[in-house]
Each structure stands twice: as C-alpha cells, then as structure tokens.
Amino acid sequence: MKKLTALLVGAVLMIGMVGTASALTYTSTTELDLFLSGTGTKTWDQAMPGDFEIPYDVVNSATLTINAFGVDGNNDKVYIENVYEGKLVTGVWSWSNLLLGSSSTFDIASSITSPWSTGDSLDVALNYKEIGCFNFLYLDNSVLNLDYTNNSAPVPEPGTLMLLGAGMLGLAIFGKRRMNKA
C-alpha cells in the first residue's frame, strides 16, 4: 500500500511540474550614441530574452523607450518589426537652452507576434528628417521592458510515447512483483 501511495504522489507531482508557467520580466538596453542629421533611416536590433518564443510564450506587456536629444517638430518616425509605432516627441526636460531631452515610450506588445523563434531580436527603425543649419538628432539609447508568461513547448510525439511506455513498464513490473509475493 505504501508503494502505491508513493507512486501516486510521484505521478501527481510530475504532472504538476509539467504544467507550470511563470511570468517573467526582462529589460534590455541598447546604447546607440549617434548624432543624426539630414534625412535617412537608422536601424538597430534590440536584444530579446534567450528563452522567449511565440506561440508558446505570451506577451503581457512590452514597451520600448528611446532616449534622444535635439528632438524637434515631431518629424522622426519609429517602426518596430516594420510596423509604424509613432513619432519621437519633444521632451519635457532640457539639458540646456538649445537641446531638448526626450524619452519617447511606445507600447509595442502588438508588434511581437507569431512566429517568434528563440534568439530573434527586436527590429527597430527610425526614419529621421533633421534639415536646417543646426538641426541634428542625438540618439542616446533604447530600453526594452518586456513582461511575458513563459510556457513550455508541447512535448513531441516520440517523447510522449516514451513516457507512456515507461509508465506501462513500471506498472507491469510492479504488478508482477506483487503477484510473486502472493
């Protein structure tokens, strides 16, 4: 009876451990340190968590904050994964009378969609237009804040059959030993 109870407790614990999922937060900072003038496009890759993969994982929230100086006229467009997210805007604090600091934050949860493979980075692009005598844009850094639920990938069919076979073999051995004792 004790062996059967131990077997059942072990099985319940194994099933409970297989179905667990946990919410994780991840932050990555990409240092840009660039002066931009004229018209053009600047692209960069934002690091993602090493274990992140869609459709298994679920994005709860995701924001990208771009810190810049010299933002003027709201003429700098931000794209995440080739989807237009919005414009860099003039900030509320200033470092001097000439340069306005800006921290523009974009809600990018809808841009992180399936399929997303482990190790893929977030593609960020900035179309800028800084024309004029002293017009320039300084990109300081970009910060990704990601909150996601880490689910496990489904067990492949051969693995499922191996687990089933091992369980049946264990039951057969247990039953045979029990019959031999009787």
TIVO-2410 file (N, C-alpha, C; in nm, 3 decimals):
# residues 182
REC num residu      c1      c2      c3 atome chaine
REC   1      M   0.082  -0.119   0.000     N      A
REC   1      M   0.000   0.000   0.000    CA      A
REC   1      M   0.087   0.126   0.000     C      A
REC   2      K   0.199   0.121   0.075     N      A
REC   2      K   0.288   0.237   0.081    CA      A
REC   2      K   0.350   0.267  -0.054     C      A
REC   3      K   0.383   0.160  -0.128     N      A
REC   3      K   0.442   0.179  -0.261    CA      A
REC   3      K   0.342   0.243  -0.356     C      A
REC   4      L   0.219   0.199  -0.350     N      A
REC   4      L   0.116   0.255  -0.437    CA      A
REC   4      L   0.093   0.402  -0.405     C      A
REC   5      T   0.091   0.437  -0.277     N      A
REC   5      T   0.074   0.576  -0.235    CA      A
REC   5      T   0.191   0.661  -0.284     C      A
REC   6      A   0.313   0.609  -0.269     N      A
REC   6      A   0.431   0.682  -0.315    CA      A
REC   6      A   0.427   0.701  -0.466     C      A
REC   7      L   0.382   0.597  -0.539     N      A
REC   7      L   0.371   0.606  -0.684    CA      A
REC   7      L   0.271   0.714  -0.725     C      A
REC   8      L   0.156   0.716  -0.659     N      A
REC   8      L   0.054   0.817  -0.691    CA      A
REC   8      L   0.100   0.958  -0.659     C      A
REC   9      V   0.166   0.975  -0.544     N      A
REC   9      V   0.218   1.107  -0.508    CA      A
REC   9      V   0.322   1.153  -0.608     C      A
REC  10      G   0.410   1.063  -0.650     N      A
REC  10      G   0.512   1.096  -0.751    CA      A
REC  10      G   0.449   1.136  -0.883     C      A
REC  11      A   0.344   1.063  -0.924     N      A
REC  11      A   0.276   1.094  -1.051    CA      A
REC  11      A   0.210   1.231  -1.045     C      A
REC  12      V   0.145   1.262  -0.933     N      A
REC  12      V   0.078   1.392  -0.918    CA      A
REC  12      V   0.181   1.505  -0.921     C      A
REC  13      L   0.293   1.488  -0.853     N      A
REC  13      L   0.398   1.590  -0.854    CA      A
REC  13      L   0.454   1.610  -0.995     C      A
REC  14      M   0.473   1.500  -1.069     N      A
REC  14      M   0.527   1.511  -1.204    CA      A
REC  14      M   0.431   1.587  -1.295     C      A
REC  15      I   0.303   1.555  -1.285     N      A
REC  15      I   0.203   1.624  -1.368    CA      A
REC  15      I   0.196   1.771  -1.331     C      A
REC  16      G   0.203   1.803  -1.202     N      A
REC  16      G   0.201   1.942  -1.157    CA      A
REC  16      G   0.320   2.021  -1.207     C      A
REC  17      M   0.438   1.960  -1.211     N      A
REC  17      M   0.558   2.030  -1.255    CA      A
REC  17      M   0.556   2.054  -1.406     C      A
REC  18      V   0.496   1.963  -1.481     N      A
REC  18      V   0.494   1.977  -1.627    CA      A
REC  18      V   0.407   2.095  -1.668     C      A
REC  19      G   0.298   2.122  -1.598     N      A
REC  19      G   0.204   2.224  -1.639    CA      A
REC  19      G   0.229   2.363  -1.585     C      A
REC  20      T   0.343   2.388  -1.522     N      A
REC  20      T   0.364   2.519  -1.462    CA      A
REC  20      T   0.411   2.622  -1.565     C      A
REC  21      A   0.368   2.744  -1.546     N      A
REC  21      A   0.413   2.856  -1.628    CA      A
REC  21      A   0.442   2.972  -1.533     C      A
REC  22      S   0.537   3.055  -1.569     N      A
REC  22      S   0.572   3.165  -1.480    CA      A
REC  22      S   0.582   3.295  -1.558     C      A
REC  23      A   0.543   3.404  -1.491     N      A
REC  23      A   0.555   3.536  -1.552    CA      A
REC  23      A   0.695   3.589  -1.525     C      A
REC  24      L   0.758   3.642  -1.628     N      A
REC  24      L   0.894   3.693  -1.618    CA      A
REC  24      L   0.899   3.836  -1.669     C      A
REC  25      T   0.992   3.914  -1.615     N      A
REC  25      T   1.017   4.047  -1.668    CA      A
REC  25      T   1.159   4.050  -1.723     C      A
REC  26      Y   1.177   4.125  -1.829     N      A
REC  26      Y   1.306   4.133  -1.896    CA      A
REC  26      Y   1.329   4.277  -1.939     C      A
REC  27      T   1.450   4.327  -1.917     N      A
REC  27      T   1.487   4.462  -1.960    CA      A
REC  27      T   1.619   4.454  -2.035     C      A
REC  28      S   1.623   4.516  -2.152     N      A
REC  28      S   1.750   4.525  -2.226    CA      A
REC  28      S   1.770   4.669  -2.273     C      A
REC  29      T   1.895   4.713  -2.264     N      A
REC  29      T   1.930   4.849  -2.307    CA      A
REC  29      T   2.029   4.839  -2.421     C      A
REC  30      T   2.001   4.910  -2.529     N      A
REC  30      T   2.092   4.919  -2.643    CA      A
REC  30      T   2.148   5.060  -2.646     C      A
REC  31      E   2.279   5.070  -2.629     N      A
REC  31      E   2.345   5.200  -2.636    CA      A
REC  31      E   2.362   5.239  -2.783     C      A
REC  32      L   2.309   5.355  -2.821     N      A
REC  32      L   2.315   5.400  -2.960    CA      A
REC  32      L   2.425   5.503  -2.981     C      A
REC  33      D   2.427   5.608  -2.899     N      A
REC  33      D   2.532   5.710  -2.902    CA      A
REC  33      D   2.560   5.760  -3.044     C      A
REC  34      L   2.456   5.815  -3.110     N      A
REC  34      L   2.467   5.859  -3.250    CA      A
REC  34      L   2.416   6.001  -3.270     C      A
REC  35      F   2.486   6.078  -3.352     N      A
REC  35      F   2.438   6.207  -3.399    CA      A
REC  35      F   2.386   6.187  -3.540     C      A
REC  36      L   2.261   6.228  -3.565     N      A
REC  36      L   2.200   6.213  -3.697    CA      A
REC  36      L   2.162   6.351  -3.750     C      A
REC  37      S   2.191   6.374  -3.877     N      A
REC  37      S   2.147   6.498  -3.942    CA      A
REC  37      S   2.108   6.465  -4.085     C      A
REC  38      G   2.035   6.555  -4.146     N      A
REC  38      G   1.986   6.530  -4.281    CA      A
REC  38      G   1.863   6.441  -4.277     C      A
REC  39      T   1.849   6.357  -4.379     N      A
REC  39      T   1.735   6.267  -4.389    CA      A
REC  39      T   1.787   6.125  -4.407     C      A
REC  40      G   1.726   6.030  -4.341     N      A
REC  40      G   1.770   5.892  -4.356    CA      A
REC  40      G   1.697   5.798  -4.263     C      A
REC  41      T   1.752   5.677  -4.251     N      A
REC  41      T   1.695   5.575  -4.165    CA      A
REC  41      T   1.806   5.514  -4.082     C      A
REC  42      K   1.783   5.500  -3.954     N      A
REC  42      K   1.877   5.432  -3.864    CA      A
REC  42      K   1.806   5.309  -3.809     C      A
REC  43      T   1.871   5.192  -3.820     N      A
REC  43      T   1.812   5.069  -3.768    CA      A
REC  43      T   1.903   5.009  -3.662     C      A
REC  44      W   1.844   4.934  -3.569     N      A
REC  44      W   1.921   4.860  -3.470    CA      A
REC  44      W   1.839   4.741  -3.421     C      A
REC  45      D   1.911   4.647  -3.360     N      A
REC  45      D   1.850   4.528  -3.303    CA      A
REC  45      D   1.845   4.543  -3.151     C      A
REC  46      Q   1.729   4.517  -3.095     N      A
REC  46      Q   1.711   4.519  -2.950    CA      A
REC  46      Q   1.708   4.374  -2.903     C      A
REC  47      A   1.792   4.341  -2.805     N      A
REC  47      A   1.801   4.204  -2.756    CA      A
REC  47      A   1.670   4.160  -2.691     C      A
REC  48      M   1.637   4.033  -2.712     N      A
REC  48      M   1.520   3.970  -2.651    CA      A
REC  48      M   1.569   3.859  -2.558     C      A
REC  49      P   1.484   3.810  -2.467     N      A
REC  49      P   1.526   3.701  -2.377    CA      A
REC  49      P   1.563   3.576  -2.455     C      A
REC  50      G   1.661   3.502  -2.405     N      A
REC  50      G   1.708   3.383  -2.473    CA      A
REC  50      G   1.607   3.270  -2.479     C      A
REC  51      D   1.509   3.268  -2.386     N      A
REC  51      D   1.411   3.160  -2.384    CA      A
REC  51      D   1.275   3.203  -2.438     C      A
REC  52      F   1.270   3.318  -2.502     N      A
REC  52      F   1.142   3.373  -2.549    CA      A
REC  52      F   1.107   3.317  -2.686     C      A
REC  53      E   0.986   3.263  -2.699     N      A
REC  53      E   0.940   3.208  -2.827    CA      A
REC  53      E   0.788   3.213  -2.832     C      A
REC  54      I   0.737   3.262  -2.943     N      A
REC  54      I   0.592   3.265  -2.965    CA      A
REC  54      I   0.562   3.162  -3.073     C      A
REC  55      P   0.463   3.079  -3.057     N      A
REC  55      P   0.339   3.098  -2.982    CA      A
REC  55      P   0.339   3.044  -2.840     C      A
REC  56      Y   0.445   2.981  -2.793     N      A
REC  56      Y   0.442   2.920  -2.660    CA      A
REC  56      Y   0.437   3.025  -2.550     C      A
REC  57      D   0.518   3.129  -2.559     N      A
REC  57      D   0.518   3.233  -2.459    CA      A
REC  57      D   0.412   3.339  -2.493     C      A
REC  58      V   0.362   3.405  -2.389     N      A
REC  58      V   0.257   3.505  -2.406    CA      A
REC  58      V   0.310   3.640  -2.357     C      A
REC  59      V   0.296   3.744  -2.441     N      A
REC  59      V   0.340   3.879  -2.403    CA      A
REC  59      V   0.230   3.943  -2.320     C      A
REC  60      N   0.264   3.979  -2.196     N      A
REC  60      N   0.169   4.050  -2.111    CA      A
REC  60      N   0.175   4.200  -2.137     C      A
REC  61      S   0.297   4.254  -2.147     N      A
REC  61      S   0.316   4.395  -2.182    CA      A
REC  61      S   0.458   4.412  -2.236     C      A
REC  62      A   0.474   4.511  -2.322     N      A
REC  62      A   0.605   4.540  -2.379    CA      A
REC  62      A   0.611   4.687  -2.416     C      A
REC  63      T   0.717   4.755  -2.370     N      A
REC  63      T   0.736   4.895  -2.406    CA      A
REC  63      T   0.880   4.916  -2.451     C      A
REC  64      L   0.898   5.006  -2.545     N      A
REC  64      L   1.031   5.046  -2.590    CA      A
REC  64      L   1.042   5.196  -2.567     C      A
REC  65      T   1.144   5.236  -2.492     N      A
REC  65      T   1.168   5.377  -2.464    CA      A
REC  65      T   1.295   5.418  -2.537     C      A
REC  66      I   1.286   5.523  -2.619     N      A
REC  66      I   1.401   5.576  -2.692    CA      A
REC  66      I   1.436   5.711  -2.631     C      A
REC  67      N   1.559   5.722  -2.584     N      A
REC  67      N   1.607   5.845  -2.524    CA      A
REC  67      N   1.690   5.921  -2.627     C      A
REC  68      A   1.655   6.047  -2.650     N      A
REC  68      A   1.720   6.127  -2.754    CA      A
REC  68      A   1.726   6.273  -2.711     C      A
REC  69      F   1.812   6.349  -2.779     N      A
REC  69      F   1.825   6.493  -2.757    CA      A
REC  69      F   1.813   6.564  -2.891     C      A
REC  70      G   1.764   6.686  -2.888     N      A
REC  70      G   1.751   6.763  -3.011    CA      A
REC  70      G   1.630   6.724  -3.093     C      A
REC  71      V   1.529   6.665  -3.029     N      A
REC  71      V   1.408   6.626  -3.100    CA      A
REC  71      V   1.328   6.753  -3.128     C      A
REC  72      D   1.293   6.774  -3.254     N      A
REC  72      D   1.214   6.893  -3.287    CA      A
REC  72      D   1.115   6.863  -3.398     C      A
REC  73      G   0.999   6.920  -3.389     N      A
REC  73      G   0.900   6.912  -3.496    CA      A
REC  73      G   0.830   6.779  -3.510     C      A
REC  74      N   0.853   6.684  -3.423     N      A
REC  74      N   0.787   6.553  -3.431    CA      A
REC  74      N   0.798   6.490  -3.570     C      A
REC  75      N   0.915   6.502  -3.632     N      A
REC  75      N   0.932   6.452  -3.768    CA      A
REC  75      N   1.016   6.325  -3.775     C      A
REC  76      D   1.034   6.256  -3.663     N      A
REC  76      D   1.115   6.135  -3.659    CA      A
REC  76      D   1.023   6.016  -3.629     C      A
REC  77      K   1.007   5.926  -3.727     N      A
REC  77      K   0.910   5.817  -3.717    CA      A
REC  77      K   0.977   5.687  -3.672     C      A
REC  78      V   0.913   5.618  -3.579     N      A
REC  78      V   0.966   5.494  -3.522    CA      A
REC  78      V   0.886   5.375  -3.573     C      A
REC  79      Y   0.959   5.272  -3.619     N      A
REC  79      Y   0.900   5.148  -3.666    CA      A
REC  79      Y   0.956   5.032  -3.583     C      A
REC  80      I   0.869   4.943  -3.539     N      A
REC  80      I   0.909   4.822  -3.466    CA      A
REC  80      I   0.862   4.702  -3.547     C      A
REC  81      E   0.956   4.616  -3.584     N      A
REC  81      E   0.924   4.500  -3.668    CA      A
REC  81      E   0.848   4.546  -3.793     C      A
REC  82      N   0.894   4.655  -3.853     N      A
REC  82      N   0.838   4.712  -3.975    CA      A
REC  82      N   0.696   4.765  -3.959     C      A
REC  83      V   0.651   4.784  -3.836     N      A
REC  83      V   0.518   4.839  -3.810    CA      A
REC  83      V   0.536   4.979  -3.751     C      A
REC  84      Y   0.468   5.077  -3.808     N      A
REC  84      Y   0.479   5.215  -3.760    CA      A
REC  84      Y   0.419   5.225  -3.620     C      A
REC  85      E   0.497   5.274  -3.525     N      A
REC  85      E   0.453   5.285  -3.386    CA      A
REC  85      E   0.424   5.429  -3.345     C      A
REC  86      G   0.489   5.528  -3.406     N      A
REC  86      G   0.466   5.667  -3.368    CA      A
REC  86      G   0.588   5.752  -3.394     C      A
REC  87      K   0.587   5.874  -3.340     N      A
REC  87      K   0.696   5.969  -3.363    CA      A
REC  87      K   0.769   5.997  -3.233     C      A
REC  88      L   0.898   6.029  -3.247     N      A
REC  88      L   0.970   6.083  -3.133    CA      A
REC  88      L   0.911   6.221  -3.106     C      A
REC  89      V   0.891   6.251  -2.980     N      A
REC  89      V   0.830   6.380  -2.945    CA      A
REC  89      V   0.924   6.460  -2.858     C      A
REC  90      T   0.907   6.593  -2.859     N      A
REC  90      T   0.989   6.681  -2.777    CA      A
REC  90      T   0.961   6.653  -2.630     C      A
REC  91      G   1.068   6.639  -2.554     N      A
REC  91      G   1.057   6.603  -2.413    CA      A
REC  91      G   1.015   6.719  -2.325     C      A
REC  92      V   1.001   6.690  -2.198     N      A
REC  92      V   0.956   6.791  -2.103    CA      A
REC  92      V   1.070   6.847  -2.020     C      A
REC  93      W   1.191   6.794  -2.034     N      A
REC  93      W   1.305   6.846  -1.960    CA      A
REC  93      W   1.414   6.884  -2.056     C      A
REC  94      S   1.499   6.976  -2.016     N      A
REC  94      S   1.604   7.020  -2.107    CA      A
REC  94      S   1.740   7.016  -2.039     C      A
REC  95      W   1.842   6.987  -2.117     N      A
REC  95      W   1.979   6.984  -2.067    CA      A
REC  95      W   2.043   7.122  -2.083     C      A
REC  96      S   1.997   7.194  -2.178     N      A
REC  96      S   2.043   7.331  -2.198    CA      A
REC  96      S   1.932   7.405  -2.271     C      A
REC  97      N   1.954   7.529  -2.302     N      A
REC  97      N   1.852   7.604  -2.375    CA      A
REC  97      N   1.841   7.558  -2.520     C      A
REC  98      L   1.945   7.493  -2.575     N      A
REC  98      L   1.944   7.455  -2.716    CA      A
REC  98      L   1.892   7.313  -2.740     C      A
REC  99      L   1.921   7.220  -2.649     N      A
REC  99      L   1.887   7.080  -2.672    CA      A
REC  99      L   1.776   7.036  -2.577     C      A
REC 100      L   1.672   6.983  -2.632     N      A
REC 100      L   1.564   6.929  -2.551    CA      A
REC 100      L   1.582   6.779  -2.540     C      A
REC 101      G   1.581   6.727  -2.418     N      A
REC 101      G   1.589   6.583  -2.398    CA      A
REC 101      G   1.452   6.521  -2.414     C      A
REC 102      S   1.449   6.401  -2.463     N      A
REC 102      S   1.321   6.336  -2.487    CA      A
REC 102      S   1.330   6.189  -2.451     C      A
REC 103      S   1.226   6.140  -2.387     N      A
REC 103      S   1.211   5.997  -2.364    CA      A
REC 103      S   1.076   5.957  -2.420     C      A
REC 104      S   1.076   5.904  -2.539     N      A
REC 104      S   0.952   5.863  -2.605    CA      A
REC 104      S   0.931   5.715  -2.580     C      A
REC 105      T   0.815   5.678  -2.523     N      A
REC 105      T   0.785   5.538  -2.491    CA      A
REC 105      T   0.673   5.488  -2.581     C      A
REC 106      F   0.694   5.370  -2.637     N      A
REC 106      F   0.598   5.310  -2.730    CA      A
REC 106      F   0.550   5.176  -2.673     C      A
REC 107      D   0.419   5.155  -2.678     N      A
REC 107      D   0.361   5.026  -2.639    CA      A
REC 107      D   0.373   4.934  -2.760     C      A
REC 108      I   0.461   4.835  -2.752     N      A
REC 108      I   0.492   4.752  -2.870    CA      A
REC 108      I   0.445   4.608  -2.855     C      A
REC 109      A   0.359   4.580  -2.758     N      A
REC 109      A   0.314   4.442  -2.735    CA      A
REC 109      A   0.251   4.382  -2.860     C      A
REC 110      S   0.176   4.462  -2.936     N      A
REC 110      S   0.108   4.409  -3.055    CA      A
REC 110      S   0.204   4.382  -3.170     C      A
REC 111      S   0.327   4.432  -3.163     N      A
REC 111      S   0.425   4.409  -3.269    CA      A
REC 111      S   0.503   4.280  -3.249     C      A
REC 112      I   0.495   4.223  -3.130     N      A
REC 112      I   0.567   4.098  -3.101    CA      A
REC 112      I   0.468   3.984  -3.118     C      A
REC 113      T   0.465   3.930  -3.238     N      A
REC 113      T   0.363   3.832  -3.273    CA      A
REC 113      T   0.427   3.703  -3.325     C      A
REC 114      S   0.343   3.607  -3.353     N      A
REC 114      S   0.388   3.477  -3.402    CA      A
REC 114      S   0.426   3.486  -3.549     C      A
REC 115      P   0.523   3.412  -3.598     N      A
REC 115      P   0.614   3.327  -3.521    CA      A
REC 115      P   0.735   3.406  -3.472     C      A
REC 116      W   0.780   3.375  -3.354     N      A
REC 116      W   0.898   3.438  -3.296    CA      A
REC 116      W   0.987   3.327  -3.242     C      A
REC 117      S   1.103   3.309  -3.302     N      A
REC 117      S   1.191   3.199  -3.263    CA      A
REC 117      S   1.286   3.242  -3.154     C      A
REC 118      T   1.331   3.145  -3.076     N      A
REC 118      T   1.428   3.171  -2.970    CA      A
REC 118      T   1.553   3.235  -3.029     C      A
REC 119      G   1.598   3.344  -2.969     N      A
REC 119      G   1.718   3.412  -3.016    CA      A
REC 119      G   1.692   3.526  -3.113     C      A
REC 120      D   1.568   3.539  -3.163     N      A
REC 120      D   1.536   3.652  -3.252    CA      A
REC 120      D   1.546   3.783  -3.176     C      A
REC 121      S   1.594   3.887  -3.243     N      A
REC 121      S   1.600   4.019  -3.181    CA      A
REC 121      S   1.486   4.105  -3.234     C      A
REC 122      L   1.457   4.212  -3.161     N      A
REC 122      L   1.353   4.306  -3.200    CA      A
REC 122      L   1.413   4.405  -3.299     C      A
REC 123      D   1.351   4.419  -3.415     N      A
REC 123      D   1.400   4.511  -3.518    CA      A
REC 123      D   1.338   4.649  -3.497     C      A
REC 124      V   1.425   4.750  -3.481     N      A
REC 124      V   1.380   4.888  -3.459    CA      A
REC 124      V   1.436   4.973  -3.572     C      A
REC 125      A   1.354   5.062  -3.626     N      A
REC 125      A   1.399   5.153  -3.731    CA      A
REC 125      A   1.347   5.293  -3.699     C      A
REC 126      L   1.431   5.393  -3.727     N      A
REC 126      L   1.394   5.532  -3.707    CA      A
REC 126      L   1.416   5.607  -3.838     C      A
REC 127      N   1.309   5.658  -3.896     N      A
REC 127      N   1.320   5.746  -4.012    CA      A
REC 127      N   1.331   5.888  -3.960     C      A
REC 128      Y   1.443   5.953  -3.989     N      A
REC 128      Y   1.464   6.086  -3.934    CA      A
REC 128      Y   1.475   6.190  -4.046     C      A
REC 129      K   1.440   6.313  -4.008     N      A
REC 129      K   1.446   6.426  -4.100    CA      A
REC 129      K   1.489   6.547  -4.019     C      A
REC 130      E   1.618   6.574  -4.022     N      A
REC 130      E   1.677   6.684  -3.947    CA      A
REC 130      E   1.746   6.777  -4.046     C      A
REC 131      I   1.669   6.868  -4.104     N      A
REC 131      I   1.722   6.958  -4.206    CA      A
REC 131      I   1.724   7.100  -4.151     C      A
REC 132      G   1.832   7.167  -4.170     N      A
REC 132      G   1.846   7.304  -4.123    CA      A
REC 132      G   1.990   7.330  -4.083     C      A
REC 133      C   2.021   7.451  -4.052     N      A
REC 133      C   2.157   7.491  -4.023    CA      A
REC 133      C   2.217   7.415  -3.904     C      A
REC 134      F   2.145   7.413  -3.794     N      A
REC 134      F   2.198   7.347  -3.675    CA      A
REC 134      F   2.110   7.231  -3.628     C      A
REC 135      N   2.029   7.177  -3.716     N      A
REC 135      N   1.940   7.069  -3.676    CA      A
REC 135      N   2.014   6.936  -3.675     C      A
REC 136      F   2.006   6.867  -3.565     N      A
REC 136      F   2.059   6.732  -3.554    CA      A
REC 136      F   1.980   6.659  -3.447     C      A
REC 137      L   1.991   6.528  -3.448     N      A
REC 137      L   1.924   6.444  -3.350    CA      A
REC 137      L   2.030   6.355  -3.287     C      A
REC 138      Y   2.035   6.351  -3.156     N      A
REC 138      Y   2.128   6.263  -3.086    CA      A
REC 138      Y   2.048   6.149  -3.023     C      A
REC 139      L   2.078   6.026  -3.066     N      A
REC 139      L   2.015   5.908  -3.007    CA      A
REC 139      L   2.106   5.856  -2.897     C      A
REC 140      D   2.056   5.854  -2.774     N      A
REC 140      D   2.135   5.808  -2.661    CA      A
REC 140      D   2.125   5.656  -2.647     C      A
REC 141      N   2.004   5.605  -2.620     N      A
REC 141      N   1.986   5.461  -2.605    CA      A
REC 141      N   1.840   5.425  -2.623     C      A
REC 142      S   1.814   5.296  -2.629     N      A
REC 142      S   1.676   5.247  -2.629    CA      A
REC 142      S   1.666   5.136  -2.525     C      A
REC 143      V   1.553   5.134  -2.453     N      A
REC 143      V   1.533   5.041  -2.344    CA      A
REC 143      V   1.404   4.962  -2.368     C      A
REC 144      L   1.417   4.829  -2.370     N      A
REC 144      L   1.302   4.741  -2.386    CA      A
REC 144      L   1.264   4.686  -2.250     C      A
REC 145      N   1.136   4.699  -2.213     N      A
REC 145      N   1.081   4.637  -2.093    CA      A
REC 145      N   0.975   4.538  -2.139     C      A
REC 146      L   0.999   4.410  -2.111     N      A
REC 146      L   0.910   4.303  -2.157    CA      A
REC 146      L   0.863   4.222  -2.037     C      A
REC 147      D   0.732   4.204  -2.027     N      A
REC 147      D   0.671   4.118  -1.925    CA      A
REC 147      D   0.600   4.008  -2.002     C      A
REC 148      Y   0.640   3.883  -1.977     N      A
REC 148      Y   0.580   3.773  -2.053    CA      A
REC 148      Y   0.563   3.650  -1.966     C      A
REC 149      T   0.471   3.563  -2.007     N      A
REC 149      T   0.448   3.437  -1.939    CA      A
REC 149      T   0.522   3.329  -2.016     C      A
REC 150      N   0.611   3.260  -1.947     N      A
REC 150      N   0.696   3.160  -2.010    CA      A
REC 150      N   0.627   3.024  -2.000     C      A
REC 151      N   0.571   2.980  -2.110     N      A
REC 151      N   0.506   2.848  -2.117    CA      A
REC 151      N   0.602   2.750  -2.183     C      A
REC 152      S   0.583   2.625  -2.155     N      A
REC 152      S   0.669   2.525  -2.217    CA      A
REC 152      S   0.612   2.484  -2.352     C      A
REC 153      A   0.702   2.443  -2.439     N      A
REC 153      A   0.662   2.393  -2.570    CA      A
REC 153      A   0.595   2.258  -2.552     C      A
REC 154      P   0.504   2.221  -2.641     N      A
REC 154      P   0.440   2.091  -2.629    CA      A
REC 154      P   0.543   1.978  -2.644     C      A
REC 155      V   0.516   1.868  -2.574     N      A
REC 155      V   0.606   1.753  -2.580    CA      A
REC 155      V   0.591   1.686  -2.716     C      A
REC 156      P   0.702   1.662  -2.786     N      A
REC 156      P   0.692   1.596  -2.916    CA      A
REC 156      P   0.639   1.454  -2.901     C      A
REC 157      E   0.580   1.402  -3.006     N      A
REC 157      E   0.516   1.271  -3.003    CA      A
REC 157      E   0.609   1.157  -2.957     C      A
REC 158      P   0.732   1.146  -3.004     N      A
REC 158      P   0.818   1.037  -2.956    CA      A
REC 158      P   0.841   1.045  -2.805     C      A
REC 159      G   0.855   1.165  -2.752     N      A
REC 159      G   0.874   1.180  -2.608    CA      A
REC 159      G   0.751   1.137  -2.531     C      A
REC 160      T   0.632   1.167  -2.583     N      A
REC 160      T   0.508   1.126  -2.519    CA      A
REC 160      T   0.498   0.975  -2.515     C      A
REC 161      L   0.530   0.911  -2.627     N      A
REC 161      L   0.522   0.765  -2.633    CA      A
REC 161      L   0.624   0.701  -2.540     C      A
REC 162      M   0.743   0.761  -2.527     N      A
REC 162      M   0.843   0.706  -2.435    CA      A
REC 162      M   0.794   0.716  -2.291     C      A
REC 163      L   0.733   0.829  -2.254     N      A
REC 163      L   0.679   0.843  -2.119    CA      A
REC 163      L   0.568   0.743  -2.093     C      A
REC 164      L   0.480   0.725  -2.189     N      A
REC 164      L   0.372   0.629  -2.174    CA      A
REC 164      L   0.427   0.488  -2.160     C      A
REC 165      G   0.524   0.453  -2.244     N      A
REC 165      G   0.584   0.319  -2.238    CA      A
REC 165      G   0.656   0.296  -2.106     C      A
REC 166      A   0.729   0.394  -2.056     N      A
REC 166      A   0.799   0.379  -1.928    CA      A
REC 166      A   0.699   0.360  -1.815     C      A
REC 167      G   0.589   0.433  -1.818     N      A
REC 167      G   0.486   0.418  -1.715    CA      A
REC 167      G   0.422   0.281  -1.718     C      A
REC 168      M   0.392   0.232  -1.838     N      A
REC 168      M   0.331   0.099  -1.850    CA      A
REC 168      M   0.428  -0.010  -1.807     C      A
REC 169      L   0.557   0.006  -1.842     N      A
REC 169      L   0.658  -0.090  -1.800    CA      A
REC 169      L   0.668  -0.093  -1.648     C      A
REC 170      G   0.666   0.024  -1.585     N      A
REC 170      G   0.671   0.032  -1.440    CA      A
REC 170      G   0.552  -0.037  -1.376     C      A
REC 171      L   0.434  -0.015  -1.432     N      A
REC 171      L   0.314  -0.081  -1.378    CA      A
REC 171      L   0.323  -0.232  -1.395     C      A
REC 172      A   0.375  -0.278  -1.509     N      A
REC 172      A   0.388  -0.423  -1.532    CA      A
REC 172      A   0.484  -0.485  -1.432     C      A
REC 173      I   0.598  -0.420  -1.409     N      A
REC 173      I   0.695  -0.473  -1.312    CA      A
REC 173      I   0.636  -0.472  -1.172     C      A
REC 174      F   0.568  -0.364  -1.137     N      A
REC 174      F   0.506  -0.354  -1.005    CA      A
REC 174      F   0.401  -0.464  -0.988     C      A
REC 175      G   0.319  -0.486  -1.091     N      A
REC 175      G   0.216  -0.590  -1.085    CA      A
REC 175      G   0.276  -0.730  -1.075     C      A
REC 176      K   0.383  -0.756  -1.150     N      A
REC 176      K   0.447  -0.888  -1.148    CA      A
REC 176      K   0.507  -0.916  -1.010     C      A
REC 177      R   0.573  -0.818  -0.951     N      A
REC 177      R   0.630  -0.835  -0.817    CA      A
REC 177      R   0.521  -0.859  -0.713     C      A
REC 178      R   0.412  -0.790  -0.731     N      A
REC 178      R   0.301  -0.807  -0.639    CA      A
REC 178      R   0.240  -0.947  -0.647     C      A
REC 179      M   0.233  -1.001  -0.770     N      A
REC 179      M   0.179  -1.136  -0.790    CA      A
REC 179      M   0.275  -1.241  -0.733     C      A
REC 180      N   0.407  -1.218  -0.746     N      A
REC 180      N   0.505  -1.313  -0.696    CA      A
REC 180      N   0.503  -1.322  -0.545     C      A
REC 181      K   0.469  -1.213  -0.476     N      A
REC 181      K   0.464  -1.210  -0.331    CA      A
REC 181      K   0.342  -1.284  -0.278     C      A
REC 182      A   0.235  -1.291  -0.358     N      A
REC 182      A   0.111  -1.351  -0.313    CA      A
REC 182      A   0.112  -1.501  -0.308     C      A
***
